[in-house]
Amino acid sequence: MIQKKLLKYTVIYTEEPEEGFTVTVPSLPGCVTYGKNLKEAEKMAKEAIKLYLDSLKAHKEDIPAGDRSFIGSVDLEFPYAHA
């Protein structure tokens, strides 16, 4: 019986000016995909992560256990005064 483990990865969705979303996975360098809408982008992200992890496994490399990072934002008034 194969033991399953839940892995959680932060993904970043970047809206593209022409249409759709580019998705990157910060903890998996080079893991990037695209979807025409958010639903497709999420589906493509899951597929890209699975393929990435399969490649690591095939090359006997460590599988990252997922991450506990998150994306935040800061507000900044511009132009700003120099101190």
ABEGO torsion letter per residue (X at the ends): XBBBBBBBBBBBBBBBAAEEBBBBBAABBGBBBBBABAAAAAAAAAAAAAAAAAAAAAAGBBBBAEBABBBBBBBBBOBBBBX
